[in-house]
Each structure stands twice: as C-alpha cells, then as structure tokens.
Amino acid sequence: MGPLQGLGIATMLIGAGEQRVHARGLAFAALGVEDNNPRARRLYQRLGYRAAGRRHASWETEDDTGVLRVYETTLTILRKRL
C-alpha cells in the first residue's frame, strides 16, 4: 500500500466528480474498472456503485523507453444514481 492510500483522497475526488455530474443535471454517474483492480472496485461499491455491464476499452500508453503502445482491457461498468 502506498503512502497516500487510505487517506480518503479517492473518496473525495469521486465525490467532487459526482457533484459535477449532478450539477449538469444528469441522474447517474458511471465509471469503468478493470478486473485486476479489486481494491478500486470495492471502493466504488462501498460508495454505492453497482455493476451495469462490461465493455472493451483501449488507449495509448507510453512504455519506459518512450514507445507508444496500445493497451487493451475489459472494464466492468459501474453506475450510481445521484
């Protein structure tokens, strides 16, 4: 566990994001989490998010040598009524 884990920072950031979503008049917030990140998934579920589906996702990432590579994964989509 890193030195900043367990301090409530993620909970605060998610709350701020939810406030922005709500201020835009939207009824739900949604996010995606990878299967290999159970700690994050537990946090989101503790905050009221529930599984609403799965989807493939990909994005470019830079490796340690500076080369861009495509990272591919499957996300569980979690959703919460605001």
GUMAR-526578 format. One record per residue: residue number from 1; x, y, z of N, C-alpha, C in turn. Coordinates in steps of 0.05 Angstrom, whole numbers. Atoms other than C-alpha are relative to their C-alpha. Last residue first. Layout:
BEGIN
+------+--------+--------+--------+--------+--------+--------+--------+--------+--------+
| resi |   n.c1 |   n.c2 |   n.c3 |  ca.c1 |  ca.c2 |  ca.c3 |   c.c1 |   c.c2 |   c.c3 |
+------+--------+--------+--------+--------+--------+--------+--------+--------+--------+
|  NUM |      X |      Y |      Z |      X |      Y |      Z |      X |      Y |      Z |
...
+------+--------+--------+--------+--------+--------+--------+--------+--------+--------+
//
This chain:
BEGIN
+------+--------+--------+--------+--------+--------+--------+--------+--------+--------+
| resi |   n.c1 |   n.c2 |   n.c3 |  ca.c1 |  ca.c2 |  ca.c3 |   c.c1 |   c.c2 |   c.c3 |
+------+--------+--------+--------+--------+--------+--------+--------+--------+--------+
|   82 |     -8 |    -23 |    -17 |   -544 |    211 |   -158 |    -24 |     13 |     12 |
|   81 |     20 |    -21 |      2 |   -559 |    141 |   -184 |      8 |     22 |     19 |
|   80 |     13 |     -9 |    -25 |   -495 |    101 |   -188 |    -20 |     22 |     -6 |
|   79 |     18 |    -24 |      2 |   -464 |     61 |   -244 |    -13 |      5 |     27 |
|   78 |     14 |     -3 |    -26 |   -406 |     12 |   -250 |    -16 |     26 |     -2 |
|   77 |     12 |    -26 |     -3 |   -381 |    -11 |   -318 |    -17 |      1 |     25 |
|   76 |     27 |      3 |    -11 |   -336 |    -72 |   -314 |    -10 |     29 |      4 |
|   75 |      9 |    -14 |    -24 |   -278 |    -59 |   -360 |    -28 |     -9 |      9 |
|   74 |     29 |      1 |     -2 |   -243 |   -104 |   -410 |     -7 |     13 |     27 |
|   73 |     10 |     12 |    -24 |   -172 |    -87 |   -430 |    -30 |     -3 |     -2 |
|   72 |     28 |     10 |      3 |   -128 |    -64 |   -486 |     -8 |    -14 |     25 |
|   71 |      8 |     17 |    -23 |    -65 |    -21 |   -481 |    -29 |     -8 |     -4 |
|   70 |     28 |      1 |     -5 |    -39 |      6 |   -547 |     -5 |    -19 |     23 |
|   69 |     13 |     27 |      5 |     34 |     22 |   -546 |    -29 |      3 |      6 |
|   68 |     29 |      1 |     -4 |     73 |     87 |   -551 |    -10 |    -27 |     -7 |
|   67 |     15 |     11 |     22 |    149 |     79 |   -543 |    -30 |     -1 |      7 |
|   66 |     11 |    -22 |     15 |    183 |    124 |   -493 |    -17 |     -9 |    -24 |
|   65 |    -19 |     -9 |     21 |    230 |     71 |   -467 |    -11 |     23 |    -16 |
|   64 |    -23 |    -12 |    -13 |    191 |     61 |   -402 |     21 |     10 |    -19 |
|   63 |    -15 |     18 |    -17 |    126 |     49 |   -440 |     25 |     14 |     10 |
|   62 |    -29 |     -1 |      6 |     79 |    103 |   -464 |     15 |    -18 |     19 |
|   61 |    -16 |     -4 |    -24 |      5 |     87 |   -464 |     29 |      0 |     -8 |
|   60 |    -29 |      0 |      3 |    -47 |     91 |   -519 |     14 |      5 |     27 |
|   59 |    -12 |    -27 |      2 |   -118 |     72 |   -503 |     30 |     -3 |     -4 |
|   58 |    -29 |     -1 |      7 |   -164 |     12 |   -506 |      9 |     29 |     -1 |
|   57 |    -11 |    -27 |      1 |   -232 |     -9 |   -478 |     30 |     -2 |     -9 |
|   56 |    -28 |      0 |      8 |   -277 |    -70 |   -484 |      9 |     29 |     -1 |
|   55 |     -7 |     -9 |     27 |   -342 |    -66 |   -447 |     30 |     -1 |     -4 |
|   54 |    -29 |      2 |      5 |   -378 |    -96 |   -387 |      5 |     11 |    -28 |
|   53 |     -9 |     11 |     25 |   -446 |    -83 |   -356 |     30 |     -2 |     -3 |
|   52 |     21 |     -6 |     20 |   -484 |    -46 |   -302 |      8 |    -10 |    -27 |
|   51 |     -7 |      9 |     27 |   -446 |    -66 |   -239 |    -23 |      4 |    -19 |
|   50 |      8 |     28 |      6 |   -466 |    -25 |   -179 |      6 |     -7 |    -29 |
|   49 |      0 |      8 |     28 |   -437 |     39 |   -150 |     -6 |    -29 |     -2 |
|   48 |     26 |      2 |     12 |   -458 |     60 |    -80 |     -1 |     -8 |    -29 |
|   47 |     11 |    -27 |      5 |   -394 |     88 |    -49 |    -27 |     -1 |    -14 |
|   46 |      6 |    -12 |    -26 |   -377 |     20 |    -19 |    -13 |     27 |     -3 |
|   45 |     24 |     13 |    -11 |   -383 |     -8 |    -89 |     -8 |     11 |     27 |
|   44 |     23 |    -10 |     16 |   -334 |     43 |   -116 |    -26 |    -12 |     10 |
|   43 |      5 |    -27 |     -7 |   -285 |     27 |    -60 |    -25 |     11 |    -14 |
|   42 |     12 |      0 |    -27 |   -291 |    -48 |    -70 |     -7 |     29 |      9 |
|   41 |     28 |      9 |      2 |   -279 |    -38 |   -145 |    -14 |     -1 |     27 |
|   40 |     16 |    -22 |     11 |   -217 |      3 |   -131 |    -29 |     -8 |     -2 |
|   39 |      1 |    -21 |    -21 |   -188 |    -52 |    -86 |    -17 |     24 |     -9 |
|   38 |     21 |      5 |    -19 |   -207 |   -106 |   -137 |     -2 |     21 |     23 |
|   37 |     -1 |    -22 |    -19 |   -164 |    -76 |   -192 |    -22 |     -3 |     21 |
|   36 |    -24 |      4 |    -16 |   -148 |   -136 |   -237 |      4 |     23 |     20 |
|   35 |      2 |     23 |    -17 |   -219 |   -138 |   -263 |     24 |     -3 |     19 |
|   34 |    -10 |     25 |     10 |   -212 |    -68 |   -292 |     -3 |    -22 |     21 |
|   33 |    -22 |     10 |    -17 |   -258 |    -12 |   -270 |      9 |    -27 |    -12 |
|   32 |     -9 |     27 |      7 |   -304 |     32 |   -311 |     23 |     -9 |     17 |
|   31 |    -29 |      3 |      4 |   -343 |     91 |   -288 |      6 |    -28 |     -7 |
|   30 |    -10 |     26 |      8 |   -415 |    116 |   -287 |     30 |      1 |     -2 |
|   29 |    -28 |     -1 |      5 |   -453 |    173 |   -254 |      9 |    -28 |     -7 |
|   28 |    -18 |     22 |     -6 |   -528 |    176 |   -260 |     29 |      8 |     -5 |
|   27 |     10 |     16 |    -22 |   -584 |    227 |   -258 |     19 |    -22 |      9 |
|   26 |      1 |     28 |      6 |   -551 |    281 |   -300 |     -8 |    -16 |     25 |
|   25 |     28 |     10 |      3 |   -570 |    353 |   -290 |     -2 |    -29 |     -6 |
|   24 |      7 |      0 |     29 |   -501 |    382 |   -304 |    -28 |    -11 |     -5 |
|   23 |      4 |    -28 |      8 |   -494 |    398 |   -230 |     -7 |      3 |    -29 |
|   22 |     27 |     -9 |    -10 |   -504 |    324 |   -215 |     -6 |     29 |     -8 |
|   21 |     20 |     15 |     16 |   -444 |    305 |   -258 |    -28 |      9 |      7 |
|   20 |      0 |    -12 |     27 |   -402 |    359 |   -225 |    -20 |    -13 |    -19 |
|   19 |     13 |    -27 |     -2 |   -423 |    337 |   -156 |      0 |     13 |    -27 |
|   18 |     29 |      4 |     -2 |   -407 |    264 |   -174 |    -14 |     27 |      2 |
|   17 |      9 |      7 |     27 |   -337 |    285 |   -195 |    -30 |     -4 |     -1 |
|   16 |     -1 |    -25 |     16 |   -326 |    320 |   -129 |     -9 |     -5 |    -28 |
|   15 |     22 |    -18 |     -9 |   -350 |    258 |    -91 |      0 |     26 |    -16 |
|   14 |     25 |     12 |     12 |   -303 |    214 |   -133 |    -24 |     18 |      8 |
|   13 |      0 |     -5 |     29 |   -245 |    260 |   -115 |    -25 |    -10 |    -14 |
|   12 |      5 |    -29 |      4 |   -262 |    259 |    -40 |     -1 |      7 |    -30 |
|   11 |     28 |     -5 |     -8 |   -268 |    183 |    -39 |     -7 |     29 |     -5 |
|   10 |     16 |     11 |     22 |   -202 |    177 |    -76 |    -30 |      5 |      5 |
|    9 |     -3 |    -17 |     23 |   -168 |    222 |    -25 |    -17 |     -9 |    -24 |
|    8 |     26 |    -11 |      8 |   -196 |    186 |     35 |      2 |     18 |    -24 |
|    7 |      4 |    -26 |    -11 |   -128 |    175 |     68 |    -27 |     13 |     -8 |
|    6 |     14 |      1 |    -26 |   -125 |    100 |     58 |     -5 |     27 |     13 |
|    5 |     24 |     17 |     -1 |    -73 |    103 |      4 |    -12 |      0 |     27 |
|    4 |     24 |    -17 |      2 |    -26 |    163 |      2 |    -26 |    -17 |      0 |
|    3 |      2 |    -19 |    -23 |     36 |    127 |     29 |    -26 |     17 |     -1 |
|    2 |    -16 |    -24 |      2 |     28 |     68 |    -19 |     -6 |     20 |     22 |
|    1 |     17 |    -24 |      0 |      0 |      0 |      0 |     18 |     25 |      0 |
+------+--------+--------+--------+--------+--------+--------+--------+--------+--------+
//
